[in-house]
Amino acid sequence: PGIPRPPVTPRTIAPDIEDGVRWLVNQQRSDGSWVELLETAERDTAEVVLVLKHFAIAQESYSMGLQWLNMIPSGNSDYLSRKKEVLAQSGQNITAFIHELLLRQNADGGWGSNRHYMSNAIDTSFVLKALAINGQGSSAVISKAIGYLKSKQNADGGWGNEDEVSSIEATVNVLRAFNQYRASY
């Protein structure tokens, strides 16, 4: 809401995924980031870097995006989780990120937006997904987080954020996190 849509000219040629990749590369800022809103630069950059990793024509942009992510502090658990996922998949040392995520876990087993923030389903699901990469996190940490999420499931079967009504976003994120652990828990 509030973001004006750019003008659109319908495409008349056959779709080509590399055209989309080139478009993403062209949206990269000179500092290596991608930004829709300044507040979401870390999230936006992490998501684009995850995609560009798979395309040879974007390796320079991919590397610049990784460098930018390594230089900035993570503002919240969601962004830190996404950053950890990107850096883990690039083969970088993520020990500090894991430690920071674990420090942010609340006594109820969940995670909030930052340390000492109220736990919620979305942040907890992002952290669980991030910890699943390379099997980080002790079984006690994971069990407690899964227990937290199970306790927050609404009567309609879905999840909301911060005890709100069920939403597609929260439910999908929780189910994706659960899927990472379903064989063990």
N, C-alpha and C positions, 0 to 999 in steps of 0.2 A: 504494500500500500504506500502511496505517495511517491513512488519512483516512476517517472514518465517512461513509457515504452518507446523504444527507438522506432523510427520508420521502417517498414518492412516492404521489400520488393519480392514478390513470389519468385521462387526458383524455377527456371524453365529447363534446366539440364538435369541429368540423372544424379542422384545423390552419390557423394563420395566422402567417406569418413575422413580422408586426409584433408579435405576442405575444412571440415570442422576442427581438425587438429591445428591447421594453419590459422584459423580464426582465433582459437585459444592462444596460440603463440603471439599473434598480433595484439592481443589484449594485455599482454604482460607489461608491467611498468618497468622503467629503467632500473629500479632497485631490485628487481627479480620477483616482485609480488604480483598477485592478481587481486583486484579490489572491485567489489560491487558497492559496498559501503565501507567507509574507513573502519568502522567497528568490527567488521567481519573479514578483514584482510587475511588474518591468520587462517581462519576456516576456509575461505575461498582459495587461498594459495595451496593449502594442504590438499584440498579436493582436486584441484587442477593438476598438481604434481603427481598424485596417485594415477591419474588418467594418462598423463604424458609419458610416464615411465615406459609405456608399452609401444611407443612410436619412435622409430629411428629419426624421422625428420624433426623431432622435438627435443632431442637430447641436450642441446645447449640451453634451451629454456627450462628443461627439467633440472639441470644442474644449477642454474641461477635460482630457481625456486627453492631447491634444497638449501643453498647457501643462505637465502633470505630467512627461511624457517629456522636455521641454526643460530641466526643472529638475534632473534627477537625473543623476549620473555613471553611465556604463555599467560594470558589473562584469566582463563578460567579452565575448569576441568574438561569441558567439551573440547576446547581448542587444544589443550595439552594432550588429550587422548588422540585426537586426529594427527597431531604433530608426531607423537610417539609411533603411530601406525606407519606414517610416511617414512620416518627415519629408520624404523626397523626394517621395512621392506627395501630400503636402499643399502642395508648392510652396516649402518652406523651404530656406534655404541649408544645404547639407550638406557643405561643403568640409572643415570640421574633422573630421567623422566619417570621411570618406574618407581623410584624412591619417592619422588614428589607426588605421584598419583596415590601411592599407598599412604602417605602422610595425610592426604586429604579425605581418607575414609572416615565417616562419622561412626559413632558408637552403635547406631542402629543398623550398620552394615552398608548403608548407601553412601552416595556422594552427592554433594551439592555443587553449585557453580564454582565455589572456591572453598578454601579451608574454613571450617566453622559455619558454613552456610547450610541451611536445611536441606536434607537429602531429597532427591526427586528421581523419578523413573528415567528421565532422559539422560541426565548426567551419569547416573549409575550404569545405564546400559552402554553408554559410550566408553566408560572406563573398563567395564567387563570385556567388551570387544577388544579394546587395546591390550588388556592383560592377556587375552587369549593368544595373541601373536607371540610365538616362541614359548608359550607356556609359562608366562610370568605370573607371579602372585601365588601365595601359599593356598593350600586347600582351605584353611580356616578363613582367609580373606574372601575367597571366592564363595564358599558356602554361606558366609554371613551376607554377602551381597545378593546372592540368589534368594536367600530367605527374605531379605528386605523387599526385593522385587515381587516375590510371591505374595507377601503380605499387603502389597499395594495394588494388587489386581482388583479391578472393580467388578461388581456383580454382573455386569454385562459381558465380562470376559476380557475386556481391554484394559489399557492403562492410560492414565492422564499424567499431567505434570503438576507436581506440587498439590496433590490430592484433588485435582480437578477432574471433570468428566473425561471419559475415554476419548482419545484422539487417535487418528490413523498414525501420525508421526510417532507418538510415544509407544504405541502398541507395536509398530513395525520395529522400532529400535530395540525394544525389550525382547521381542521374538528373535531378532538377529543375534542378540547377545546370548540368549538361552541356547540357540542353535550351536554356538561355539562350544558349549559345555554339556550338551545333552548325553553324550556317551559316558561322561564321568559323574554327572549329578542327576 
